[in-house]
Amino acid sequence: MYGQQNMEVDVASRISGIHLRIALFLAVLVGQRRDLAGTGALIAGYAVFVALSAAVVWKIGAAKTASGRAREHPGFLPAVLLLAGPLTLLLGASFTAEPTSARPGDYVLNTTAILLGSVILVTGFVVLFAKLWDAEERLLPVLGLAALLVGTASWLANLVFRYAVVASGAAGLQTEVEDRAWVAHEYLLGLQGEPSWMELLLMWTDMLQLAFVLLAYLASAAFGAALVRVRWLGKVGGNVFVALNLALALAVAIVLILAGSGSAVAAWTVFILTISFMVFILPYFMGVALIQRGSRQERAVRKNLPAPEVPAAR
C-alpha cells in the first residue's frame, strides 16, 4: 500500500513536470481557438488552461522537502513569475497573429499582452535578484539586473510607440511602410530612396528591440551563472543555460555586423534571433528547472523514509 501510494505521487509529479515543459506550446494552441471555434471557445480554453497550470504549480509547491514545503524555498516565487510571464505573453498574443497596424484592435491587444508578459518576467528577475542577494550572491545578479533594466527601458519605448501610433491615428501610415522598415531583414540591408519620418521611427524602435534582446540574453546568462553558484540549478543544466544565452548574444552581435555589410543571410538571422519572444523561452525553462527542484527533493525525501509499520494482527 505504501509503495503504491509513493508510485501514485511519483506519477502525479511527473505529469506535472510534463505539463510545465509543454505549457508554452499548449498556450499557442489555446490562442488559436478564436479562429477555429470563436471567442467563446477561446475564453473557455483560457479558463481551463490557467486553472490546470495553477493546479500544477500548487501541487509542486506543496511537495515536502527536507527543509519544508517546496514553495518555501527562496527560488520558488521568482520561478513562478518566470513561468507566468511567457505564458501570459503567449496566451494574449497568439490569437492576434503577426502584429500589424493594419488591424489596430489586434495590434493593441498584441502590444498589451507583450507588455504584461514582459512586466511579469522582469518582476520575476527582480525578485530573483533579491533572493540571490539574501543568499549572499551579489556581483552576477547586479550585472544581470543592470543589463535587464537598461534593456527593458528601451523595450518599453518600443511598446509605447506602438500605442502612440494607434492613438494618434497614424496606423495607416505605419501599414504602408512596416513591411520594409519594421523588419530587420529588410532595413538592415538599406532602404531604397530617402526614408520617410515614419520609416525612420519604425527602424529606430525596432533597433530598440534588438538592444533589449541582446541585453536580455546577457542578463539571463548572468542570473543562470549565479543560480549555479548558489546550487539552485544543477551544474550541467545551469552551465548549458548560461552557454546558450551567451552564444545567442554573441551570434546577435556578429550577425548585426555582417548584416550591416550587406549579408542577406545575416539580416534574416538577426530578424529570427531578435524576435521578442526569443528572450522569454530560456528564462521560462529556467523557471521550470527551479520550480521542479521541489518535486525532485520530495522524491528523494520519500526514498529515505522508512515504510510505516503495519500493526500485527491479533
C-alpha positions as CSV (number, residue, x, y, z in Angstrom):
1,M,0.0,0.0,0.0
2,Y,2.8,2.4,1.0
3,G,4.7,1.6,-2.2
4,Q,1.7,2.1,-4.3
5,Q,1.0,5.4,-2.7
6,N,4.5,6.5,-3.4
7,M,4.1,5.4,-7.0
8,E,0.9,7.4,-7.5
9,V,2.6,10.5,-6.1
10,D,5.6,10.0,-8.4
11,V,3.2,9.7,-11.4
12,A,1.4,12.9,-10.5
13,S,4.7,14.7,-10.1
14,R,6.0,13.5,-13.4
15,I,2.7,14.5,-15.2
16,S,3.0,18.0,-13.6
17,G,6.6,18.3,-14.9
18,I,5.5,17.3,-18.4
19,H,2.7,19.9,-18.3
20,L,5.2,22.6,-17.4
21,R,7.6,21.6,-20.2
22,I,4.9,21.7,-22.9
23,A,2.8,24.6,-21.5
24,L,4.3,27.1,-23.9
25,F,3.2,25.1,-26.9
26,L,-0.2,24.4,-25.3
27,A,-0.6,28.2,-24.8
28,V,-0.2,28.7,-28.5
29,L,-2.8,26.1,-29.3
30,V,-5.2,27.7,-26.9
31,G,-4.7,31.0,-28.5
32,Q,-5.6,29.6,-31.9
33,R,-9.1,28.6,-30.8
34,R,-10.6,32.0,-31.6
35,D,-10.0,31.4,-35.4
36,L,-11.1,27.8,-35.1
37,A,-14.2,28.0,-32.8
38,G,-14.8,31.6,-31.9
39,T,-14.3,33.9,-28.9
40,G,-16.4,31.7,-26.5
41,A,-14.2,28.7,-27.1
42,L,-11.1,30.9,-26.7
43,I,-12.3,32.1,-23.2
44,A,-13.2,28.6,-22.2
45,G,-9.8,27.4,-23.3
46,Y,-8.1,30.1,-21.4
47,A,-10.0,29.2,-18.2
48,V,-9.2,25.5,-18.4
49,F,-5.5,26.2,-19.2
50,V,-5.0,28.7,-16.4
51,A,-6.8,26.5,-13.9
52,L,-4.7,23.5,-14.9
53,S,-1.4,25.4,-14.8
54,A,-2.2,26.9,-11.4
55,A,-3.1,23.4,-10.0
56,V,0.2,22.0,-11.3
57,V,2.2,24.8,-9.7
58,W,0.2,24.4,-6.4
59,K,0.9,20.7,-6.5
60,I,4.6,21.1,-7.0
61,G,4.7,23.9,-4.4
62,A,3.0,21.7,-1.8
63,A,5.7,19.0,-2.1
64,K,7.5,18.2,1.1
65,T,11.3,18.5,1.1
66,A,13.9,18.2,3.8
67,S,13.7,21.9,4.6
68,G,9.8,22.2,4.4
69,R,7.4,22.8,1.6
70,A,8.8,23.4,-1.9
71,R,7.1,26.8,-2.1
72,E,9.1,27.9,1.0
73,H,12.3,27.8,-1.0
74,P,13.6,31.3,-2.0
75,G,13.7,30.3,-5.6
76,F,10.0,29.2,-5.9
77,L,8.3,32.6,-6.2
78,P,10.7,34.0,-8.9
79,A,10.3,30.7,-10.7
80,V,6.5,31.1,-10.8
81,L,6.9,34.6,-12.2
82,L,9.4,33.4,-14.8
83,L,6.8,30.9,-15.9
84,A,3.9,33.3,-15.8
85,G,5.5,36.0,-17.9
86,P,6.0,33.9,-21.1
87,L,2.7,32.2,-20.7
88,T,0.8,35.5,-20.3
89,L,2.5,36.8,-23.4
90,L,1.6,33.8,-25.5
91,L,-2.0,33.5,-24.2
92,G,-2.6,37.1,-25.1
93,A,-0.6,37.4,-28.3
94,S,-1.0,34.1,-30.1
95,F,-4.6,34.7,-31.2
96,T,-3.7,38.1,-32.8
97,A,-1.3,36.5,-35.2
98,E,1.6,38.7,-36.6
99,P,1.4,42.2,-35.1
100,T,0.4,44.7,-37.8
101,S,-1.1,48.2,-37.7
102,A,-3.4,47.1,-40.5
103,R,-5.6,45.6,-37.7
104,P,-5.4,48.3,-35.0
105,G,-7.5,46.4,-32.5
106,D,-5.4,43.2,-32.6
107,Y,-2.3,45.4,-32.7
108,V,-3.2,47.0,-29.4
109,L,-4.2,43.6,-27.8
110,N,-0.9,42.1,-29.0
111,T,1.1,45.0,-27.6
112,T,-0.8,44.8,-24.3
113,A,-0.1,41.1,-24.0
114,I,3.6,41.6,-24.7
115,L,3.8,44.5,-22.2
116,L,2.1,42.5,-19.4
117,G,4.2,39.4,-20.1
118,S,7.3,41.5,-20.1
119,V,6.4,43.2,-16.8
120,I,5.8,39.8,-15.1
121,L,9.0,38.4,-16.5
122,V,11.1,41.3,-15.4
123,T,9.5,41.3,-12.0
124,G,10.5,37.6,-11.7
125,F,14.1,38.6,-12.3
126,V,13.9,41.4,-9.8
127,V,12.5,39.0,-7.1
128,L,15.2,36.5,-8.1
129,F,17.8,39.3,-7.7
130,A,16.5,39.9,-4.1
131,K,16.6,36.2,-3.2
132,L,20.1,35.8,-4.6
133,W,21.2,38.9,-2.7
134,D,19.9,37.3,0.5
135,A,21.9,34.2,-0.3
136,E,25.0,36.4,-0.5
137,E,25.4,36.1,-4.2
138,R,25.8,39.7,-5.3
139,L,28.1,40.5,-8.3
140,L,26.4,38.4,-11.1
141,P,22.8,39.3,-10.1
142,V,23.8,43.1,-10.0
143,L,25.3,42.8,-13.5
144,G,22.3,40.8,-14.8
145,L,19.7,43.2,-13.3
146,A,21.5,46.3,-14.6
147,A,21.6,44.9,-18.1
148,L,18.0,43.8,-17.9
149,L,16.7,47.2,-16.7
150,V,18.6,49.1,-19.4
151,G,17.2,46.7,-22.0
152,T,13.7,47.0,-20.5
153,A,13.8,50.8,-20.7
154,S,14.4,50.6,-24.5
155,W,11.8,47.8,-24.9
156,L,9.2,50.0,-23.1
157,A,9.9,52.8,-25.5
158,N,9.2,50.4,-28.4
159,L,5.9,49.3,-26.9
160,V,4.8,52.9,-26.0
161,F,5.4,53.8,-29.6
162,R,3.0,51.1,-30.8
163,Y,0.2,52.5,-28.6
164,A,1.1,56.0,-29.8
165,V,0.7,55.0,-33.5
166,V,-2.8,53.8,-32.9
167,A,-3.8,56.6,-30.6
168,S,-2.6,59.3,-32.9
169,G,-4.4,57.9,-36.0
170,A,-1.1,57.1,-37.7
171,A,-1.8,53.3,-38.0
172,G,-2.4,53.7,-41.8
173,L,1.0,55.4,-42.2
174,Q,2.7,52.6,-40.5
175,T,0.9,50.0,-42.5
176,E,2.2,51.5,-45.7
177,V,5.9,51.0,-44.7
178,E,6.1,48.4,-41.9
179,D,6.8,45.5,-44.3
180,R,10.2,47.1,-45.1
181,A,11.0,49.5,-42.3
182,W,9.9,47.4,-39.3
183,V,11.6,44.1,-40.2
184,A,15.3,43.7,-39.6
185,H,16.0,41.5,-42.7
186,E,14.8,44.5,-44.8
187,Y,16.1,47.7,-43.2
188,L,19.5,46.3,-42.2
189,L,20.3,45.9,-45.9
190,G,19.3,49.5,-46.6
191,L,16.1,51.1,-47.7
192,Q,15.5,52.4,-51.2
193,G,15.4,56.2,-51.6
194,E,15.1,58.7,-48.7
195,P,13.2,57.2,-45.7
196,S,10.1,59.0,-44.5
197,W,9.8,60.1,-40.9
198,M,7.6,57.0,-40.2
199,E,10.2,54.7,-41.7
200,L,12.9,56.3,-39.5
201,L,10.7,55.9,-36.4
202,L,9.9,52.3,-37.2
203,M,13.6,51.5,-37.7
204,W,14.6,53.3,-34.5
205,T,12.0,51.5,-32.4
206,D,12.9,48.1,-33.9
207,M,16.6,48.8,-33.1
208,L,15.5,49.4,-29.5
209,Q,14.0,45.9,-29.6
210,L,17.3,44.5,-30.9
211,A,19.1,46.2,-28.0
212,F,16.6,44.7,-25.5
213,V,17.0,41.2,-26.8
214,L,20.8,41.4,-26.8
215,L,20.9,42.7,-23.2
216,A,18.3,40.2,-22.1
217,Y,20.4,37.3,-23.3
218,L,23.4,38.6,-21.3
219,A,21.2,39.2,-18.2
220,S,19.8,35.7,-18.3
221,A,23.3,34.3,-18.6
222,A,24.4,36.3,-15.5
223,F,21.4,35.1,-13.5
224,G,21.9,31.5,-14.6
225,A,25.6,31.6,-13.5
226,A,24.5,33.0,-10.1
227,L,22.0,30.2,-9.7
228,V,24.6,27.6,-10.4
229,R,26.9,29.2,-7.8
230,V,24.3,29.0,-5.1
231,R,23.4,25.5,-6.2
232,W,19.7,26.3,-7.0
233,L,20.4,24.9,-10.5
234,G,22.3,21.8,-11.4
235,K,25.9,22.4,-12.6
236,V,25.4,20.7,-16.0
237,G,21.9,22.2,-16.8
238,G,22.9,25.6,-15.4
239,N,26.1,25.8,-17.5
240,V,24.2,24.8,-20.6
241,F,21.7,27.6,-19.9
242,V,24.5,30.1,-19.5
243,A,26.3,28.9,-22.6
244,L,23.1,29.1,-24.7
245,N,22.4,32.7,-23.7
246,L,26.0,33.8,-24.2
247,A,26.1,32.0,-27.6
248,L,22.8,33.8,-28.7
249,A,24.1,37.2,-27.5
250,L,27.4,36.7,-29.4
251,A,25.5,35.5,-32.5
252,V,23.3,38.6,-32.5
253,A,26.3,40.9,-32.2
254,I,28.2,39.1,-35.0
255,V,25.3,38.9,-37.5
256,L,24.4,42.5,-36.9
257,I,27.9,43.5,-38.1
258,L,27.6,41.1,-41.1
259,A,24.1,42.4,-41.9
260,G,25.5,45.9,-42.0
261,S,28.0,44.8,-44.6
262,G,25.2,43.6,-46.9
263,S,24.7,39.9,-46.0
264,A,21.1,38.9,-46.5
265,V,21.6,35.7,-44.6
266,A,22.9,37.6,-41.6
267,A,20.0,40.1,-41.8
268,W,17.5,37.2,-41.7
269,T,19.4,35.6,-38.8
270,V,19.1,38.9,-36.9
271,F,15.4,39.0,-37.6
272,I,14.9,35.5,-36.2
273,L,17.2,35.8,-33.2
274,T,15.7,39.1,-32.1
275,I,12.1,38.2,-32.2
276,S,11.0,39.5,-28.8
277,F,9.6,36.1,-27.6
278,M,13.1,34.6,-28.1
279,V,14.2,36.1,-24.8
280,F,11.3,34.6,-23.0
281,I,11.9,31.0,-23.9
282,L,15.1,30.2,-22.0
283,P,14.1,32.1,-18.8
284,Y,10.8,30.1,-18.9
285,F,12.7,26.8,-18.8
286,M,15.0,28.2,-16.1
287,G,11.8,28.7,-14.1
288,V,10.7,25.2,-14.8
289,A,14.0,23.9,-13.5
290,L,13.8,26.0,-10.4
291,I,10.2,25.1,-9.6
292,Q,10.7,21.3,-10.2
293,R,13.5,21.1,-7.7
294,G,10.7,20.7,-5.1
295,S,9.4,17.5,-6.9
296,R,12.9,16.1,-7.1
297,Q,13.6,16.8,-3.4
298,E,10.2,15.3,-2.4
299,R,11.1,12.0,-4.2
300,A,14.5,12.0,-2.5
301,V,12.9,12.5,0.9
302,R,10.3,9.8,0.4
303,K,13.0,7.4,-0.8
304,N,14.8,7.9,2.5
305,L,11.7,7.5,4.7
306,P,11.1,4.0,6.1
307,A,7.7,2.4,5.3
308,P,5.2,2.8,8.1
309,E,4.9,-0.1,10.4
310,V,1.8,-2.2,10.0
311,P,0.3,-3.3,13.3
312,A,0.5,-7.1,13.9
313,A,-2.8,-9.0,13.6
314,R,-4.2,-10.3,16.9
